[in-house]
Amino acid sequence: METKLYYSIGEVAEMLGISTSMLRFWESEFKELRPTKNKRGTRSYTLQDIELVKRIVYLTKECGLTLDGARQQLKNDKAPDKNMQVVETLKELKNFLVQMKQNL
């Protein structure tokens, strides 16, 4: 992932494998998720916003928490879960191996 100051909603959605509509929905469900918007309403996500979205994805998709459960977890635990980092690393490794297989 190239390092930029701001990412578009499309870039974030593609990066994390979720839809843009899911990101917009989560903005209404998680008060912590507030990307900046310009006058036209175009969202700009910072790396901090992306990390929060990654945690939401992990809590809802990997851990199977409801939105209320994920909201509560974010509220109670400000530090990222170490398991989340392991799962993310394993997914990256899987993608790398799939790419290697396709190149053979």
C-alpha positions as a printed Julia matrix, in Angstrom:
104×3 Matrix{Float64}:
   0.0     0.0     0.0
   1.51    3.3    -1.04
   1.58    5.9     1.69
  -0.57    8.95    1.06
  -2.17   11.44    3.41
  -5.7    10.79    2.16
  -7.45    7.95    0.38
 -10.76    8.0    -1.48
 -13.68    5.83   -0.39
 -13.15    3.65   -3.47
  -9.49    3.1    -2.64
 -10.32    2.16    0.95
 -13.11   -0.19   -0.1
 -10.87   -1.95   -2.62
  -7.98   -2.11   -0.16
 -10.13   -3.83    2.47
 -12.36   -5.91    0.2
 -15.64   -4.26    1.18
 -18.14   -2.11   -0.69
 -18.31    1.67   -0.66
 -21.91    1.44    0.53
 -20.72   -0.6     3.53
 -18.24    2.16    4.41
 -20.95    4.82    4.15
 -23.26    2.69    6.31
 -20.57    2.19    8.95
 -20.07    5.96    9.1
 -23.64    6.24   10.34
 -23.19    3.35   12.8
 -19.78    4.17   14.3
 -19.37    7.72   15.6
 -15.59    7.24   15.66
 -15.51    6.84   11.88
 -15.66   10.35   10.47
 -13.58   10.82    7.31
 -13.17   14.41    6.21
 -15.43   15.64    3.43
 -14.86   18.47    0.99
 -17.53   20.93   -0.18
 -18.79   18.4    -2.72
 -19.1    15.71   -0.05
 -16.18   13.61   -1.32
 -14.77   11.55    1.53
 -11.06   11.49    2.33
  -9.82    8.74    4.65
  -6.61    9.09    6.67
  -4.44    6.13    7.71
  -6.03    6.42   11.15
  -9.51    6.12    9.59
  -8.35    3.08    7.61
  -7.03    1.39   10.76
 -10.4     1.93   12.42
 -12.2     0.42    9.42
  -9.82   -2.56    9.54
 -10.78   -3.1    13.19
 -14.49   -2.89   12.32
 -14.02   -5.41    9.5
 -12.12   -7.72   11.84
 -14.69   -7.48   14.63
 -17.71   -7.97   12.36
 -16.38  -10.37    9.72
 -13.7   -12.38   11.53
 -15.01  -12.36   15.1
 -18.68  -12.44   14.09
 -19.72   -9.59   16.37
 -22.9    -7.65   15.73
 -22.63   -3.92   15.11
 -23.57   -3.32   18.75
 -20.91   -5.79   19.86
 -18.28   -4.19   17.63
 -19.27   -0.73   18.86
 -18.93   -1.88   22.47
 -15.57   -3.53   21.78
 -14.22   -0.34   20.18
 -15.49    1.7    23.1
 -13.94   -0.58   25.75
 -10.66   -1.45   24.05
  -8.75    1.32   22.31
  -5.7    -0.84   21.48
  -5.77   -2.99   18.34
  -6.27   -6.7    18.92
  -3.11   -8.76   18.34
  -5.23  -11.46   16.73
  -6.4    -8.9    14.19
  -2.8    -8.29   13.18
  -2.16  -12.03   12.86
  -5.28  -12.51   10.71
  -4.27   -9.58    8.52
  -0.76  -10.99    8.06
  -2.15  -14.42    7.19
  -4.49  -12.9     4.6
  -1.58  -11.03    3.02
   0.43  -14.25    2.95
  -2.47  -16.11    1.35
  -2.83  -13.44   -1.33
   0.9   -13.61   -2.01
   0.79  -17.4    -2.35
  -2.23  -17.25   -4.65
  -0.37  -14.74   -6.84
   2.69  -17.01   -6.89
   0.53  -19.97   -7.9
  -1.05  -17.99  -10.72
   2.38  -16.94  -11.99
   3.6   -20.55  -12.23
